[in-house]
């Protein structure tokens, strides 16, 4: 239990998790501006497919970076 008003210490967040969140947020913003919607789920099904493909690309890039990091640590 912590004192009132004090935050409990949490585990550190991996930098790639932060990067994935930032890139996903940036992609969501760019997508919404491009199609003039407030949220990606307001876009057409075809546009939503584009949105999902963009997220898939971001996640694939993060997985590659993580695998490379793990490979370097294993050396």
OpenMM code with the backbone's topology and positions (N, CA, C; nanometers):
from openmm import Vec3, app, unit

residues = "UNK UNK UNK UNK UNK UNK UNK UNK UNK UNK UNK UNK UNK UNK UNK UNK UNK UNK UNK UNK UNK UNK UNK UNK UNK UNK UNK UNK UNK UNK UNK UNK UNK UNK UNK UNK UNK UNK UNK UNK UNK UNK UNK UNK UNK UNK UNK UNK UNK UNK UNK UNK UNK UNK UNK UNK UNK UNK UNK UNK UNK UNK UNK UNK UNK UNK UNK UNK UNK UNK UNK UNK UNK UNK UNK".split()
positions = [
    Vec3(0.0841, -0.1177, 0.0000),
    Vec3(0.0000, 0.0000, 0.0000),
    Vec3(0.0886, 0.1241, 0.0000),
    Vec3(0.0500, 0.2223, -0.0736),
    Vec3(0.1287, 0.3456, -0.0793),
    Vec3(0.0583, 0.4553, -0.0008),
    Vec3(0.1355, 0.5569, 0.0303),
    Vec3(0.0769, 0.6719, 0.0975),
    Vec3(-0.0211, 0.7400, 0.0036),
    Vec3(-0.1177, 0.8038, 0.0626),
    Vec3(-0.2170, 0.8751, -0.0174),
    Vec3(-0.1470, 0.9803, -0.1039),
    Vec3(-0.1809, 0.9813, -0.2319),
    Vec3(-0.1227, 1.0789, -0.3231),
    Vec3(0.0079, 1.0342, -0.3863),
    Vec3(0.0592, 0.9207, -0.3449),
    Vec3(0.1843, 0.8705, -0.4017),
    Vec3(0.1532, 0.7566, -0.4975),
    Vec3(0.2241, 0.7534, -0.6073),
    Vec3(0.2065, 0.6466, -0.7044),
    Vec3(0.2912, 0.5261, -0.6662),
    Vec3(0.2362, 0.4098, -0.6865),
    Vec3(0.3126, 0.2880, -0.6639),
    Vec3(0.4130, 0.2726, -0.7774),
    Vec3(0.5308, 0.2250, -0.7457),
    Vec3(0.6318, 0.2048, -0.8479),
    Vec3(0.5907, 0.0879, -0.9360),
    Vec3(0.6038, 0.1067, -1.0653),
    Vec3(0.5672, 0.0001, -1.1580),
    Vec3(0.6915, -0.0468, -1.2327),
    Vec3(0.6756, -0.1580, -1.3001),
    Vec3(0.7850, -0.2099, -1.3797),
    Vec3(0.8116, -0.1144, -1.4958),
    Vec3(0.9366, -0.1032, -1.5374),
    Vec3(0.9674, -0.0158, -1.6509),
    Vec3(0.9032, -0.0687, -1.7793),
    Vec3(0.8690, 0.0221, -1.8659),
    Vec3(0.8088, -0.0140, -1.9936),
    Vec3(0.9194, -0.0236, -2.0979),
    Vec3(0.9187, -0.1310, -2.1750),
    Vec3(1.0196, -0.1503, -2.2784),
    Vec3(1.0075, -0.0387, -2.3815),
    Vec3(1.1193, 0.0181, -2.4245),
    Vec3(1.1148, 0.1280, -2.5221),
    Vec3(1.0404, 0.0936, -2.6510),
    Vec3(1.0426, -0.0327, -2.6922),
    Vec3(0.9708, -0.0689, -2.8149),
    Vec3(0.8195, -0.0665, -2.7949),
    Vec3(0.7737, -0.0894, -2.6724),
    Vec3(0.6309, -0.0780, -2.6440),
    Vec3(0.5888, 0.0680, -2.6573),
    Vec3(0.6712, 0.1567, -2.6052),
    Vec3(0.6447, 0.3001, -2.6159),
    Vec3(0.6462, 0.3423, -2.7627),
    Vec3(0.7452, 0.2932, -2.8366),
    Vec3(0.7554, 0.3271, -2.9790),
    Vec3(0.6344, 0.2766, -3.0568),
    Vec3(0.5904, 0.1553, -3.0287),
    Vec3(0.4735, 0.0997, -3.0976),
    Vec3(0.3499, 0.1838, -3.0696),
    Vec3(0.3335, 0.2255, -2.9464),
    Vec3(0.2195, 0.3099, -2.9109),
    Vec3(0.2241, 0.4443, -2.9810),
    Vec3(0.3434, 0.5034, -2.9859),
    Vec3(0.3581, 0.6336, -3.0512),
    Vec3(0.3306, 0.6227, -3.1998),
    Vec3(0.3891, 0.5225, -3.2653),
    Vec3(0.3691, 0.5056, -3.4094),
    Vec3(0.2234, 0.4744, -3.4428),
    Vec3(0.1586, 0.3932, -3.3600),
    Vec3(0.0181, 0.3615, -3.3826),
    Vec3(-0.0692, 0.4856, -3.3677),
    Vec3(-0.0386, 0.5654, -3.2681),
    Vec3(-0.1138, 0.6888, -3.2463),
    Vec3(-0.0948, 0.7858, -3.3622),
    Vec3(0.0291, 0.8002, -3.4076),
    Vec3(0.0565, 0.8882, -3.5213),
    Vec3(-0.0161, 0.8398, -3.6464),
    Vec3(-0.0167, 0.7082, -3.6699),
    Vec3(-0.0835, 0.6517, -3.7863),
    Vec3(-0.2339, 0.6765, -3.7776),
    Vec3(-0.2912, 0.6588, -3.6593),
    Vec3(-0.4342, 0.6812, -3.6411),
    Vec3(-0.4697, 0.8267, -3.6720),
    Vec3(-0.3889, 0.9188, -3.6220),
    Vec3(-0.4128, 1.0608, -3.6473),
    Vec3(-0.4046, 1.0916, -3.7971),
    Vec3(-0.2971, 1.0450, -3.8611),
    Vec3(-0.2798, 1.0698, -4.0048),
    Vec3(-0.3954, 1.0108, -4.0849),
    Vec3(-0.4376, 0.8921, -4.0496),
    Vec3(-0.5477, 0.8262, -4.1185),
    Vec3(-0.6758, 0.9079, -4.1046),
    Vec3(-0.7067, 0.9493, -3.9826),
    Vec3(-0.8293, 1.0256, -3.9584),
    Vec3(-0.8282, 1.1584, -4.0328),
    Vec3(-0.7141, 1.2235, -4.0370),
    Vec3(-0.7036, 1.3494, -4.1117),
    Vec3(-0.7228, 1.3227, -4.2604),
    Vec3(-0.6591, 1.2184, -4.3104),
    Vec3(-0.6673, 1.1856, -4.4530),
    Vec3(-0.8113, 1.1633, -4.4977),
    Vec3(-0.8906, 1.0926, -4.4147),
    Vec3(-1.0264, 1.0577, -4.4542),
    Vec3(-1.1340, 1.1448, -4.3880),
    Vec3(-1.0924, 1.2417, -4.3078),
    Vec3(-1.1881, 1.3339, -4.2475),
    Vec3(-1.2838, 1.2694, -4.1495),
    Vec3(-1.2333, 1.1763, -4.0720),
    Vec3(-1.3144, 1.1085, -3.9709),
    Vec3(-1.2550, 1.1341, -3.8331),
    Vec3(-1.3369, 1.1161, -3.7312),
    Vec3(-1.2878, 1.1333, -3.5940),
    Vec3(-1.2206, 1.0067, -3.5409),
    Vec3(-1.2691, 0.8918, -3.5864),
    Vec3(-1.2156, 0.7636, -3.5428),
    Vec3(-1.2048, 0.6710, -3.6638),
    Vec3(-1.1050, 0.5827, -3.6660),
    Vec3(-1.0904, 0.4927, -3.7807),
    Vec3(-1.2137, 0.4074, -3.8092),
    Vec3(-1.2896, 0.3729, -3.7057),
    Vec3(-1.4073, 0.2887, -3.7305),
    Vec3(-1.5226, 0.3641, -3.7965),
    Vec3(-1.5049, 0.4941, -3.8192),
    Vec3(-1.6048, 0.5726, -3.8922),
    Vec3(-1.5775, 0.5731, -4.0424),
    Vec3(-1.4652, 0.5169, -4.0834),
    Vec3(-1.4265, 0.5140, -4.2251),
    Vec3(-1.5007, 0.4009, -4.2961),
    Vec3(-1.4896, 0.3999, -4.4282),
    Vec3(-1.5512, 0.2927, -4.5065),
    Vec3(-1.4765, 0.1617, -4.4796),
    Vec3(-1.5383, 0.0486, -4.5109),
    Vec3(-1.4689, -0.0798, -4.4907),
    Vec3(-1.3354, -0.0873, -4.5653),
    Vec3(-1.3293, -0.0333, -4.6855),
    Vec3(-1.2034, -0.0348, -4.7618),
    Vec3(-1.0970, 0.0502, -4.6918),
    Vec3(-1.1397, 0.1657, -4.6404),
    Vec3(-1.0461, 0.2526, -4.5690),
    Vec3(-1.0013, 0.1860, -4.4388),
    Vec3(-1.0922, 0.1170, -4.3741),
    Vec3(-1.0557, 0.0458, -4.2514),
    Vec3(-0.9537, -0.0638, -4.2802),
    Vec3(-0.9658, -0.1270, -4.3965),
    Vec3(-0.8657, -0.2269, -4.4366),
    Vec3(-0.7288, -0.1614, -4.4485),
    Vec3(-0.7245, -0.0415, -4.5053),
    Vec3(-0.5984, 0.0336, -4.5163),
    Vec3(-0.5435, 0.0650, -4.3778),
    Vec3(-0.6322, 0.1043, -4.2870),
    Vec3(-0.5912, 0.1356, -4.1509),
    Vec3(-0.5297, 0.0125, -4.0836),
    Vec3(-0.5973, -0.0994, -4.0938),
    Vec3(-0.5481, -0.2237, -4.0330),
    Vec3(-0.4145, -0.2656, -4.0943),
    Vec3(-0.4000, -0.2475, -4.2255),
    Vec3(-0.2735, -0.2813, -4.2916),
    Vec3(-0.1610, -0.1934, -4.2382),
    Vec3(-0.1904, -0.0670, -4.2142),
    Vec3(-0.0905, 0.0237, -4.1570),
    Vec3(-0.0484, -0.0201, -4.0182),
    Vec3(-0.1450, -0.0599, -3.9367),
    Vec3(-0.1123, -0.1092, -3.8023),
    Vec3(-0.0312, -0.2376, -3.8098),
    Vec3(-0.0691, -0.3264, -3.9016),
    Vec3(0.0057, -0.4514, -3.9188),
    Vec3(0.1506, -0.4230, -3.9558),
    Vec3(0.1716, -0.3241, -4.0417),
    Vec3(0.3075, -0.2861, -4.0820),
    Vec3(0.3873, -0.2331, -3.9625),
    Vec3(0.3241, -0.1508, -3.8820),
    Vec3(0.3914, -0.0971, -3.7627),
    Vec3(0.4297, -0.2114, -3.6687),
    Vec3(0.3367, -0.3013, -3.6432),
    Vec3(0.3637, -0.4122, -3.5507),
    Vec3(0.4709, -0.5063, -3.6054),
    Vec3(0.4710, -0.5282, -3.7360),
    Vec3(0.5750, -0.6123, -3.7963),
    Vec3(0.7123, -0.5477, -3.7788),
    Vec3(0.7175, -0.4159, -3.7980),
    Vec3(0.8446, -0.3442, -3.7818),
    Vec3(0.8944, -0.3535, -3.6376),
    Vec3(0.8036, -0.3403, -3.5414),
    Vec3(0.8421, -0.3492, -3.4006),
    Vec3(0.8892, -0.4913, -3.3672),
    Vec3(0.8199, -0.5920, -3.4215),
    Vec3(0.8635, -0.7310, -3.3979),
    Vec3(1.0035, -0.7543, -3.4540),
    Vec3(1.0317, -0.6983, -3.5722),
    Vec3(1.1652, -0.7120, -3.6312),
    Vec3(1.2702, -0.6453, -3.5438),
    Vec3(1.2393, -0.5257, -3.4936),
    Vec3(1.3341, -0.4557, -3.4065),
    Vec3(1.3573, -0.5336, -3.2777),
    Vec3(1.2509, -0.5924, -3.2240),
    Vec3(1.2650, -0.6703, -3.1012),
    Vec3(1.3499, -0.7946, -3.1259),
    Vec3(1.3245, -0.8614, -3.2383),
    Vec3(1.4029, -0.9810, -3.2712),
    Vec3(1.5501, -0.9456, -3.2887),
    Vec3(1.5773, -0.8330, -3.3533),
    Vec3(1.7162, -0.7891, -3.3714),
    Vec3(1.7801, -0.7577, -3.2370),
    Vec3(1.7046, -0.6953, -3.1485),
    Vec3(1.7563, -0.6635, -3.0149),
    Vec3(1.7868, -0.7911, -2.9380),
    Vec3(1.6991, -0.8880, -2.9459),
    Vec3(1.7210, -1.0143, -2.8765),
    Vec3(1.8410, -1.0889, -2.9343),
    Vec3(1.8583, -1.0803, -3.0661),
    Vec3(1.9707, -1.1445, -3.1323),
    Vec3(2.1031, -1.0814, -3.0857),
    Vec3(2.1036, -0.9505, -3.0747),
    Vec3(2.2248, -0.8803, -3.0279),
    Vec3(2.2580, -0.9169, -2.8848),
    Vec3(2.1567, -0.9316, -2.8016),
    Vec3(2.1797, -0.9672, -2.6622),
    Vec3(2.2278, -1.1101, -2.6475),
    Vec3(2.1918, -1.1942, -2.7442),
    Vec3(2.2316, -1.3343, -2.7404),
    Vec3(2.3749, -1.3562, -2.7847),
    Vec3(2.4328, -1.2569, -2.8491),
    Vec3(2.5713, -1.2706, -2.8996),
    Vec3(2.6734, -1.2676, -2.7903),
] * unit.nanometer
topology = app.Topology()
chain = topology.addChain("A")
for resn in residues:
    res = topology.addResidue(resn, chain)
    for name in ("N", "CA", "C"):
        topology.addAtom(name, app.Element.getBySymbol(name[0]), res)
